Amino acid sequence: MEFLVRFETTLPESFSKEHIAGLKQLERERAAELRRDKILKRLWRVPGRRAVVGLWETADATELHEALSSLPQFPWMDVHIEALATHPQEQ
């Protein structure tokens, strides 16, 4: 199944710059793994915000949740998911 996933991350202001930098690096590494596993298909930034739109593909919603919750910044993400169905013109 394909999913359109929108999320915005808000890290606590109490985090040090070093802690934030470490989280961002871990996030990049995990995203690269998800790309290699062909779960994360595409990512786009939303200009002017700390928001991202992504195209993800998993067997089902449970697998998607497992992938998303494996992201290091997941505890601070506001996530919105839309399951996608194939349009008749795409067949």
A tleap script that builds the chain and sets N, CA, C and O, in Angstrom:
source leaprc.protein.ff14SB
mol = sequence {
  NMET GLU PHE LEU VAL ARG PHE GLU THR THR
  LEU PRO GLU SER PHE SER LYS GLU HIE ILE
  ALA GLY LEU LYS GLN LEU GLU ARG GLU ARG
  ALA ALA GLU LEU ARG ARG ASP LYS ILE LEU
  LYS ARG LEU TRP ARG VAL PRO GLY ARG ARG
  ALA VAL VAL GLY LEU TRP GLU THR ALA ASP
  ALA THR GLU LEU HIE GLU ALA LEU SER SER
  LEU PRO GLN PHE PRO TRP MET ASP VAL HIE
  ILE GLU ALA LEU ALA THR HIE PRO GLN GLU
  CGLN
}
set mol.1.N position { 0.836 -1.177 0.000 }
set mol.1.CA position { 0.000 0.000 0.000 }
set mol.1.C position { 0.883 1.242 0.000 }
set mol.1.O position { 1.966 1.264 0.586 }
set mol.2.N position { 0.389 2.266 -0.671 }
set mol.2.CA position { 1.092 3.543 -0.643 }
set mol.2.C position { 0.369 4.498 0.293 }
set mol.2.O position { -0.856 4.481 0.408 }
set mol.3.N position { 1.160 5.333 0.957 }
set mol.3.CA position { 0.627 6.292 1.915 }
set mol.3.C position { 1.280 7.653 1.686 }
set mol.3.O position { 2.485 7.750 1.456 }
set mol.4.N position { 0.468 8.691 1.752 }
set mol.4.CA position { 0.982 10.048 1.774 }
set mol.4.C position { 1.084 10.437 3.244 }
set mol.4.O position { 0.081 10.467 3.958 }
set mol.5.N position { 2.288 10.731 3.686 }
set mol.5.CA position { 2.531 11.024 5.101 }
set mol.5.C position { 3.028 12.456 5.225 }
set mol.5.O position { 4.020 12.843 4.608 }
set mol.6.N position { 2.324 13.227 6.030 }
set mol.6.CA position { 2.723 14.605 6.322 }
set mol.6.C position { 3.108 14.663 7.788 }
set mol.6.O position { 2.379 14.174 8.651 }
set mol.7.N position { 4.252 15.260 8.063 }
set mol.7.CA position { 4.593 15.430 9.471 }
set mol.7.C position { 5.378 16.706 9.693 }
set mol.7.O position { 6.106 17.193 8.828 }
set mol.8.N position { 5.193 17.219 10.891 }
set mol.8.CA position { 5.910 18.415 11.325 }
set mol.8.C position { 6.548 18.074 12.662 }
set mol.8.O position { 5.906 17.502 13.544 }
set mol.9.N position { 7.812 18.431 12.800 }
set mol.9.CA position { 8.566 18.104 14.003 }
set mol.9.C position { 8.774 19.356 14.837 }
set mol.9.O position { 9.182 20.397 14.323 }
set mol.10.N position { 8.488 19.247 16.128 }
set mol.10.CA position { 8.731 20.337 17.070 }
set mol.10.C position { 9.545 19.767 18.226 }
set mol.10.O position { 9.009 19.099 19.111 }
set mol.11.N position { 10.839 20.041 18.205 }
set mol.11.CA position { 11.712 19.556 19.268 }
set mol.11.C position { 11.634 20.494 20.467 }
set mol.11.O position { 11.456 21.699 20.293 }
set mol.12.N position { 11.763 19.966 21.671 }
set mol.12.CA position { 11.706 20.805 22.879 }
set mol.12.C position { 12.804 21.874 22.874 }
set mol.12.O position { 13.939 21.618 22.471 }
set mol.13.N position { 12.447 23.050 23.319 }
set mol.13.CA position { 13.420 24.151 23.396 }
set mol.13.C position { 14.536 23.847 24.388 }
set mol.13.O position { 15.607 24.451 24.327 }
set mol.14.N position { 14.290 22.923 25.291 }
set mol.14.CA position { 15.301 22.579 26.295 }
set mol.14.C position { 16.443 21.736 25.723 }
set mol.14.O position { 17.465 21.555 26.385 }
set mol.15.N position { 16.278 21.214 24.491 }
set mol.15.CA position { 17.338 20.409 23.885 }
set mol.15.C position { 18.507 21.307 23.485 }
set mol.15.O position { 18.315 22.392 22.937 }
set mol.16.N position { 19.704 20.841 23.765 }
set mol.16.CA position { 20.894 21.596 23.359 }
set mol.16.C position { 21.087 21.484 21.842 }
set mol.16.O position { 20.532 20.594 21.197 }
set mol.17.N position { 21.876 22.397 21.292 }
set mol.17.CA position { 22.177 22.359 19.861 }
set mol.17.C position { 22.862 21.041 19.492 }
set mol.17.O position { 22.621 20.489 18.418 }
set mol.18.N position { 23.704 20.550 20.376 }
set mol.18.CA position { 24.411 19.298 20.123 }
set mol.18.C position { 23.433 18.119 20.085 }
set mol.18.O position { 23.539 17.238 19.231 }
set mol.19.N position { 22.482 18.117 21.021 }
set mol.19.CA position { 21.488 17.045 21.064 }
set mol.19.C position { 20.632 17.072 19.793 }
set mol.19.O position { 20.339 16.022 19.222 }
set mol.20.N position { 20.239 18.247 19.359 }
set mol.20.CA position { 19.443 18.394 18.143 }
set mol.20.C position { 20.234 17.929 16.930 }
set mol.20.O position { 19.701 17.229 16.069 }
set mol.21.N position { 21.490 18.312 16.859 }
set mol.21.CA position { 22.340 17.888 15.738 }
set mol.21.C position { 22.462 16.366 15.709 }
set mol.21.O position { 22.424 15.759 14.639 }
set mol.22.N position { 22.608 15.756 16.874 }
set mol.22.CA position { 22.694 14.297 16.953 }
set mol.22.C position { 21.407 13.628 16.496 }
set mol.22.O position { 21.446 12.628 15.778 }
set mol.23.N position { 20.270 14.173 16.908 }
set mol.23.CA position { 18.975 13.624 16.478 }
set mol.23.C position { 18.808 13.743 14.964 }
set mol.23.O position { 18.317 12.817 14.318 }
set mol.24.N position { 19.210 14.866 14.405 }
set mol.24.CA position { 19.088 15.062 12.961 }
set mol.24.C position { 19.952 14.065 12.197 }
set mol.24.O position { 19.533 13.535 11.168 }
set mol.25.N position { 21.153 13.811 12.700 }
set mol.25.CA position { 22.034 12.841 12.046 }
set mol.25.C position { 21.432 11.436 12.112 }
set mol.25.O position { 21.427 10.711 11.117 }
set mol.26.N position { 20.928 11.060 13.280 }
set mol.26.CA position { 20.284 9.753 13.419 }
set mol.26.C position { 19.065 9.637 12.506 }
set mol.26.O position { 18.805 8.575 11.940 }
set mol.27.N position { 18.322 10.729 12.367 }
set mol.27.CA position { 17.140 10.757 11.494 }
set mol.27.C position { 17.544 10.521 10.043 }
set mol.27.O position { 16.904 9.745 9.334 }
set mol.28.N position { 18.621 11.200 9.600 }
set mol.28.CA position { 19.111 11.008 8.236 }
set mol.28.C position { 19.514 9.555 7.989 }
set mol.28.O position { 19.194 8.971 6.953 }
set mol.29.N position { 20.218 8.990 8.959 }
set mol.29.CA position { 20.673 7.601 8.820 }
set mol.29.C position { 19.500 6.634 8.740 }
set mol.29.O position { 19.499 5.723 7.912 }
set mol.30.N position { 18.501 6.830 9.600 }
set mol.30.CA position { 17.337 5.934 9.587 }
set mol.30.C position { 16.550 6.110 8.298 }
set mol.30.O position { 16.085 5.122 7.730 }
set mol.31.N position { 16.385 7.343 7.821 }
set mol.31.CA position { 15.677 7.578 6.563 }
set mol.31.C position { 16.401 6.890 5.401 }
set mol.31.O position { 15.753 6.336 4.513 }
set mol.32.N position { 17.718 6.920 5.399 }
set mol.32.CA position { 18.488 6.251 4.351 }
set mol.32.C position { 18.233 4.741 4.387 }
set mol.32.O position { 18.112 4.108 3.338 }
set mol.33.N position { 18.152 4.166 5.583 }
set mol.33.CA position { 17.843 2.734 5.711 }
set mol.33.C position { 16.449 2.432 5.161 }
set mol.33.O position { 16.257 1.441 4.457 }
set mol.34.N position { 15.481 3.285 5.483 }
set mol.34.CA position { 14.114 3.079 4.995 }
set mol.34.C position { 14.052 3.223 3.477 }
set mol.34.O position { 13.257 2.545 2.826 }
set mol.35.N position { 14.879 4.096 2.908 }
set mol.35.CA position { 14.955 4.217 1.449 }
set mol.35.C position { 15.549 2.946 0.839 }
set mol.35.O position { 15.050 2.437 -0.164 }
set mol.36.N position { 16.620 2.443 1.456 }
set mol.36.CA position { 17.239 1.207 0.956 }
set mol.36.C position { 16.248 0.044 1.001 }
set mol.36.O position { 16.259 -0.826 0.131 }
set mol.37.N position { 15.394 0.040 2.022 }
set mol.37.CA position { 14.379 -1.010 2.168 }
set mol.37.C position { 13.156 -0.766 1.282 }
set mol.37.O position { 12.207 -1.551 1.296 }
set mol.38.N position { 13.182 0.324 0.512 }
set mol.38.CA position { 12.108 0.705 -0.414 }
set mol.38.C position { 10.782 0.972 0.293 }
set mol.38.O position { 9.712 0.773 -0.282 }
set mol.39.N position { 10.859 1.422 1.537 }
set mol.39.CA position { 9.673 1.825 2.297 }
set mol.39.C position { 9.427 3.312 2.099 }
set mol.39.O position { 8.298 3.733 1.847 }
set mol.40.N position { 10.465 4.089 2.211 }
set mol.40.CA position { 10.388 5.529 1.980 }
set mol.40.C position { 10.721 5.780 0.514 }
set mol.40.O position { 11.857 5.578 0.082 }
set mol.41.N position { 9.722 6.220 -0.248 }
set mol.41.CA position { 9.884 6.386 -1.689 }
set mol.41.C position { 10.346 7.784 -2.081 }
set mol.41.O position { 11.259 7.933 -2.893 }
set mol.42.N position { 9.715 8.817 -1.504 }
set mol.42.CA position { 10.026 10.212 -1.837 }
set mol.42.C position { 9.791 11.084 -0.622 }
set mol.42.O position { 8.968 10.762 0.235 }
set mol.43.N position { 10.521 12.196 -0.549 }
set mol.43.CA position { 10.326 13.192 0.512 }
set mol.43.C position { 10.365 14.580 -0.095 }
set mol.43.O position { 11.157 14.864 -0.994 }
set mol.44.N position { 9.492 15.442 0.414 }
set mol.44.CA position { 9.491 16.845 0.025 }
set mol.44.C position { 9.451 17.695 1.288 }
set mol.44.O position { 8.817 17.316 2.273 }
set mol.45.N position { 10.121 18.832 1.264 }
set mol.45.CA position { 10.030 19.796 2.357 }
set mol.45.C position { 8.891 20.755 2.059 }
set mol.45.O position { 8.576 21.017 0.898 }
set mol.46.N position { 8.278 21.271 3.106 }
set mol.46.CA position { 7.262 22.304 2.952 }
set mol.46.C position { 7.974 23.629 3.219 }
set mol.46.O position { 8.410 23.863 4.346 }
set mol.47.N position { 8.102 24.490 2.230 }
set mol.47.CA position { 8.849 25.734 2.408 }
set mol.47.C position { 8.325 26.571 3.573 }
set mol.47.O position { 7.119 26.739 3.754 }
set mol.48.N position { 9.266 27.085 4.351 }
set mol.48.CA position { 8.933 27.976 5.452 }
set mol.48.C position { 8.484 27.301 6.726 }
set mol.48.O position { 8.119 27.977 7.687 }
set mol.49.N position { 8.503 25.967 6.753 }
set mol.49.CA position { 8.065 25.236 7.947 }
set mol.49.C position { 9.003 24.069 8.199 }
set mol.49.O position { 9.769 23.682 7.317 }
set mol.50.N position { 8.947 23.513 9.390 }
set mol.50.CA position { 9.689 22.287 9.695 }
set mol.50.C position { 8.792 21.097 9.391 }
set mol.50.O position { 8.623 20.197 10.214 }
set mol.51.N position { 8.223 21.112 8.197 }
set mol.51.CA position { 7.263 20.086 7.799 }
set mol.51.C position { 7.776 19.339 6.574 }
set mol.51.O position { 8.544 19.868 5.770 }
set mol.52.N position { 7.328 18.091 6.459 }
set mol.52.CA position { 7.754 17.206 5.386 }
set mol.52.C position { 6.528 16.458 4.861 }
set mol.52.O position { 5.615 16.124 5.615 }
set mol.53.N position { 6.531 16.204 3.558 }
set mol.53.CA position { 5.531 15.349 2.933 }
set mol.53.C position { 6.297 14.200 2.296 }
set mol.53.O position { 7.298 14.414 1.614 }
set mol.54.N position { 5.822 12.980 2.522 }
set mol.54.CA position { 6.525 11.835 1.980 }
set mol.54.C position { 5.595 10.799 1.388 }
set mol.54.O position { 4.439 10.673 1.790 }
set mol.55.N position { 6.117 10.062 0.427 }
set mol.55.CA position { 5.423 8.924 -0.154 }
set mol.55.C position { 6.089 7.670 0.409 }
set mol.55.O position { 7.285 7.448 0.223 }
set mol.56.N position { 5.304 6.870 1.089 }
set mol.56.CA position { 5.785 5.659 1.750 }
set mol.56.C position { 5.036 4.469 1.177 }
set mol.56.O position { 3.885 4.598 0.762 }
set mol.57.N position { 5.688 3.305 1.152 }
set mol.57.CA position { 5.017 2.097 0.677 }
set mol.57.C position { 5.338 0.939 1.627 }
set mol.57.O position { 6.497 0.581 1.839 }
set mol.58.N position { 4.279 0.374 2.186 }
set mol.58.CA position { 4.408 -0.766 3.091 }
set mol.58.C position { 3.288 -1.756 2.802 }
set mol.58.O position { 2.363 -1.457 2.047 }
set mol.59.N position { 3.376 -2.925 3.402 }
set mol.59.CA position { 2.342 -3.949 3.202 }
set mol.59.C position { 1.006 -3.511 3.781 }
set mol.59.O position { -0.050 -3.818 3.229 }
set mol.60.N position { 1.059 -2.787 4.902 }
set mol.60.CA position { -0.178 -2.366 5.566 }
set mol.60.C position { 0.119 -1.222 6.531 }
set mol.60.O position { 1.263 -0.787 6.661 }
set mol.61.N position { -0.925 -0.742 7.205 }
set mol.61.CA position { -0.789 0.399 8.119 }
set mol.61.C position { 0.086 0.054 9.320 }
set mol.61.O position { 0.783 0.924 9.842 }
set mol.62.N position { 0.063 -1.178 9.760 }
set mol.62.CA position { 0.899 -1.574 10.899 }
set mol.62.C position { 2.377 -1.448 10.548 }
set mol.62.O position { 3.162 -0.920 11.336 }
set mol.63.N position { 2.750 -1.924 9.383 }
set mol.63.CA position { 4.150 -1.807 8.955 }
set mol.63.C position { 4.550 -0.341 8.799 }
set mol.63.O position { 5.676 0.033 9.125 }
set mol.64.N position { 3.631 0.489 8.303 }
set mol.64.CA position { 3.920 1.921 8.194 }
set mol.64.C position { 4.163 2.518 9.573 }
set mol.64.O position { 5.119 3.267 9.774 }
set mol.65.N position { 3.295 2.183 10.521 }
set mol.65.CA position { 3.467 2.706 11.882 }
set mol.65.C position { 4.826 2.285 12.453 }
set mol.65.O position { 5.512 3.094 13.078 }
set mol.66.N position { 5.209 1.047 12.244 }
set mol.66.CA position { 6.504 0.569 12.735 }
set mol.66.C position { 7.647 1.357 12.110 }
set mol.66.O position { 8.610 1.707 12.792 }
set mol.67.N position { 7.544 1.637 10.817 }
set mol.67.CA position { 8.600 2.402 10.138 }
set mol.67.C position { 8.660 3.825 10.675 }
set mol.67.O position { 9.738 4.326 10.996 }
set mol.68.N position { 7.508 4.475 10.772 }
set mol.68.CA position { 7.483 5.856 11.264 }
set mol.68.C position { 7.970 5.945 12.706 }
set mol.68.O position { 8.738 6.844 13.050 }
set mol.69.N position { 7.530 5.027 13.538 }
set mol.69.CA position { 7.914 5.090 14.950 }
set mol.69.C position { 9.374 4.718 15.169 }
set mol.69.O position { 9.901 4.906 16.265 }
set mol.70.N position { 10.035 4.192 14.136 }
set mol.70.CA position { 11.468 3.900 14.246 }
set mol.70.C position { 12.325 5.137 14.016 }
set mol.70.O position { 13.533 5.110 14.250 }
set mol.71.N position { 11.702 6.226 13.557 }
set mol.71.CA position { 12.446 7.466 13.339 }
set mol.71.C position { 12.819 8.093 14.688 }
set mol.71.O position { 11.965 8.191 15.569 }
set mol.72.N position { 14.050 8.508 14.864 }
set mol.72.CA position { 14.485 9.063 16.147 }
set mol.72.C position { 13.676 10.268 16.632 }
set mol.72.O position { 13.534 10.469 17.838 }
set mol.73.N position { 13.149 11.067 15.710 }
set mol.73.CA position { 12.389 12.256 16.104 }
set mol.73.C position { 10.883 11.985 16.218 }
set mol.73.O position { 10.111 12.914 16.457 }
set mol.74.N position { 10.461 10.742 16.053 }
set mol.74.CA position { 9.040 10.403 16.073 }
set mol.74.C position { 8.292 10.917 17.312 }
set mol.74.O position { 7.160 11.380 17.176 }
set mol.75.N position { 8.883 10.853 18.518 }
set mol.75.CA position { 8.128 11.342 19.685 }
set mol.75.C position { 7.718 12.808 19.605 }
set mol.75.O position { 6.819 13.236 20.329 }
set mol.76.N position { 8.359 13.578 18.742 }
set mol.76.CA position { 8.073 15.013 18.640 }
set mol.76.C position { 7.416 15.380 17.310 }
set mol.76.O position { 7.373 16.552 16.935 }
set mol.77.N position { 6.904 14.374 16.600 }
set mol.77.CA position { 6.275 14.607 15.301 }
set mol.77.C position { 4.757 14.621 15.422 }
set mol.77.O position { 4.162 13.832 16.156 }
set mol.78.N position { 4.157 15.534 14.686 }
set mol.78.CA position { 2.716 15.542 14.484 }
set mol.78.C position { 2.510 14.936 13.098 }
set mol.78.O position { 2.873 15.550 12.094 }
set mol.79.N position { 1.926 13.730 13.036 }
set mol.79.CA position { 1.866 12.947 11.802 }
set mol.79.C position { 0.422 12.847 11.295 }
set mol.79.O position { -0.508 12.612 12.066 }
set mol.80.N position { 0.262 13.029 9.991 }
set mol.80.CA position { -1.030 12.852 9.329 }
set mol.80.C position { -0.818 11.916 8.145 }
set mol.80.O position { 0.090 12.122 7.339 }
set mol.81.N position { -1.654 10.893 8.042 }
set mol.81.CA position { -1.465 9.847 7.038 }
set mol.81.C position { -2.719 9.707 6.179 }
set mol.81.O position { -3.842 9.726 6.683 }
set mol.82.N position { -2.502 9.568 4.877 }
set mol.82.CA position { -3.574 9.280 3.949 }
set mol.82.C position { -3.207 8.015 3.175 }
set mol.82.O position { -2.176 7.974 2.504 }
set mol.83.N position { -4.042 6.992 3.267 }
set mol.83.CA position { -3.846 5.802 2.444 }
set mol.83.C position { -4.224 6.162 1.009 }
set mol.83.O position { -5.188 6.893 0.780 }
set mol.84.N position { -3.465 5.649 0.049 }
set mol.84.CA position { -3.699 5.981 -1.352 }
set mol.84.C position { -4.176 4.758 -2.110 }
set mol.84.O position { -3.679 3.651 -1.899 }
set mol.85.N position { -5.137 4.962 -2.988 }
set mol.85.CA position { -5.639 3.909 -3.876 }
set mol.85.C position { -5.291 4.298 -5.309 }
set mol.85.O position { -5.208 5.481 -5.638 }
set mol.86.N position { -5.092 3.311 -6.140 }
set mol.86.CA position { -4.743 3.564 -7.528 }
set mol.86.C position { -5.922 4.167 -8.280 }
set mol.86.O position { -7.045 3.667 -8.203 }
set mol.87.N position { -5.658 5.226 -8.992 }
set mol.87.CA position { -6.674 5.889 -9.815 }
set mol.87.C position { -6.864 5.060 -11.090 }
set mol.87.O position { -5.895 4.510 -11.612 }
set mol.88.N position { -8.098 4.962 -11.598 }
set mol.88.CA position { -8.333 4.179 -12.816 }
set mol.88.C position { -7.457 4.591 -14.005 }
set mol.88.O position { -7.119 3.746 -14.835 }
set mol.89.N position { -7.088 5.863 -14.102 }
set mol.89.CA position { -6.240 6.295 -15.219 }
set mol.89.C position { -4.809 5.796 -15.075 }
set mol.89.O position { -4.042 5.869 -16.035 }
set mol.90.N position { -4.431 5.295 -13.917 }
set mol.90.CA position { -3.071 4.799 -13.692 }
set mol.90.C position { -2.949 3.318 -14.020 }
set mol.90.O position { -1.853 2.760 -13.966 }
set mol.91.N position { -4.046 2.687 -14.355 }
set mol.91.CA position { -4.005 1.231 -14.614 }
set mol.91.C position { -3.712 0.923 -16.050 }
set mol.91.O position { -3.643 -0.247 -16.429 }
savepdb mol mol.pdb
quit
